Amino acid sequence: MVRQIEKKDRNKATRKIKNILLISAEGNNKTESIYFLSFNQIQRFYRIQMATGNKTDPKGIVEDMIKTMKREQIDLKRGDLAVCVFDTDFGQYKSSQIEEAKALAYKHGIEIIVSNPCFEVWFIEHFGFTTKHFNSNAEVVGELKTKIPNYTKSMNLHPILLDKTSIAIKNCKRLEYFHESIGNVGMNKNPSSEVYKIVETINGDSKVSEAVSIIY
């Protein structure tokens, strides 16, 4: 998807650029940034950027996103996208915090993507379908290390995961169906990850906000 855009900060020169996919995650977490930015080397539909800011609470992440959208002149009407990525973690008030963040995000056209309990669930599903319930983020990372023994949060996993992406997308959709079939909602959807929606968007298969048919 390519469009004409006027760059106000470059002598009003008009040039063709990709639409921007702006992603915001927890300020101190390198995992999401390294993973998503790696797609810039292999895809043609969006220029992926990470929003700036150091907030770690859901509403704060959305607020940082709104500030970055204004500064970077993100134009949702012209095809740019803005997405905030949250982990549910195990905080006592995390569920209500995410709901508050969703309400603010909705007002600004920002999509919310949630992993339960954490982002590494997305990585695990590259290696096979599992519905194993996790009791901590550390337990998720421990499970991932059975697949990638030298895993660290600053590691670029694209060389390892790229050819397994379609498997992870399929498995995360299966997880949604699994939780729906047994009546799990919200924080009870452990494990789960909606990251596949961003990856499908990056690959040009759909938009983040589009409804996804669950087929397996």
Secondary structure, 3 states (H helix, E strand, C coil): CEEEEECCCCCCCEEEEEEEEEEECCCCCHHHHHHHHHHHHCCCCEEEEECCCCCCCHHHHHHHHHHHHHHCCCCHHHCCEEEEEEECCCCCCHHHHHHHHHHHHHHCCCEEEEEECCCHHHHHCCCCCCCCCCCCHHHHHHHHHCCCCCCCCCCCCHHHHHHHHHHHHHHHHHHHHHHHHCCCCHHHCCCEECHHHHHHHHCCCCCCCCCCCCCC
